[in-house]
């Protein structure tokens, strides 16, 4: 199971108009389904592997609560959350982990799915984490 951030991009293809925080077994298939019903160009910003469906849903709900003031509709949020959401999810993956889980799980951002600027911003955000 994976927790993901998917951005919906309008005219400015480097900054999203909205960000979806969700859970899926296959993020690329989920992206295709979201794109089908969306007139904006959608792209995966980041995703994290989670050991169980229950834990993924728990972390997704925790993340939705954390950013509820910036909710646009449903699971779509104001793009201002992007770096804070990446930082929050990186921290949550470590803080909420069971002993030994970090060694087994891939909690990193999928670098291949980020453009260069997103990747550099995520590195800066992660390095201020602690």
C-alpha positions in Angstrom: 0.0 0.0 0.0 1.2 3.5 -0.7 0.3 7.0 0.5 0.7 9.6 -2.3 0.6 13.2 -3.2 -0.7 13.9 -6.7 -0.7 17.4 -8.1 -3.2 18.8 -10.5 -1.4 21.3 -12.7 -3.0 24.1 -14.8 -1.2 26.5 -17.0 1.8 26.6 -14.7 3.1 23.1 -15.1 5.7 23.6 -12.4 3.3 24.5 -9.5 0.2 22.5 -8.9 -3.3 24.1 -8.6 -4.3 21.5 -6.0 -2.8 18.5 -4.3 -4.5 15.2 -3.5 -3.5 13.2 -0.5 -4.6 9.6 -0.9 -3.9 5.9 -0.6 -3.6 3.2 -3.3 -2.0 -0.1 -4.0 -0.8 1.1 -7.4 -0.2 4.8 -7.5 0.3 4.9 -11.3 -3.0 3.2 -11.9 -4.6 5.7 -9.4 -3.0 8.6 -11.3 -4.6 7.3 -14.6 -8.0 7.1 -12.9 -7.7 10.6 -11.5 -6.5 12.0 -14.8 -9.5 10.5 -16.7 -11.9 12.7 -14.7 -9.7 15.8 -14.5 -9.2 18.5 -17.1 -5.9 19.6 -15.4 -2.7 17.7 -16.0 -2.0 15.4 -13.0 1.4 14.2 -11.8 2.6 12.1 -8.9 4.6 14.4 -6.6 5.6 11.8 -4.0 4.7 8.5 -2.5 5.6 6.4 0.5 5.3 2.6 0.9 3.4 1.5 4.0 3.3 -2.0 5.5 -0.5 -2.4 5.9 -3.7 -1.0 4.6 -4.8 -0.2 8.1 -1.7 1.8 8.8 -1.9 3.6 5.4 -5.5 4.7 6.1 -4.5 5.8 9.6 -1.6 8.0 8.3 -3.8 9.3 5.4 -6.5 10.4 7.9 -3.9 11.9 10.2 -2.5 13.9 7.3 -6.0 15.1 6.2 -6.6 16.3 9.8 -3.2 18.1 9.9 -4.1 20.1 6.8 -7.9 20.4 7.1 -7.8 24.2 7.1 -6.4 24.1 3.6 -8.8 21.5 2.2 -10.3 22.5 -1.1 -12.7 19.6 -1.5 -12.7 15.9 -0.5 -9.0 14.8 -0.6 -7.8 17.9 -2.6 -5.8 20.5 -0.8 -4.4 24.0 -1.4 -1.0 23.6 -3.1 0.6 25.6 -0.2 0.8 22.3 1.7 3.2 20.6 -0.7 6.5 20.9 1.2 4.8 20.8 4.6 2.9 17.6 3.6 6.2 16.0 2.4 7.9 16.9 5.7 4.9 15.8 7.8 4.7 12.4 6.0 8.4 11.8 6.3 8.3 12.6 10.0 5.1 10.6 10.5 6.6 7.5 8.8 9.5 7.6 11.4 7.5 8.6 14.5 4.6 6.1 13.9 6.8 3.2 12.8 6.9 0.0 14.8 10.4 -1.1 16.0 12.5 -2.4 13.1 10.0 -1.3 10.5 12.2 1.5 9.1 14.7 -1.1 8.1 12.1 -3.1 6.1 10.0 -0.3 4.6 10.8 2.1 1.9 9.6 5.5 3.3 11.5 7.6 0.9 10.0 9.9 -1.7 10.0 8.3 -5.1 12.7 10.5 -6.6 12.0 9.3 -10.2 8.5 10.7 -9.9 9.6 14.2 -9.0 10.9 16.9 -11.3 14.3 18.3 -10.4 12.9 21.4 -8.6 10.5 19.3 -6.5 13.3 17.0 -5.6 15.6 19.8 -4.5 12.8 21.4 -2.4 12.0 18.1 -0.8 15.6 17.6 0.1 15.8 21.1 1.7 12.6 20.4 3.6 13.8 17.0 4.8 17.1 18.4 6.0 15.4 20.9 8.3 13.5 18.1 9.9 15.6 17.6 12.9 
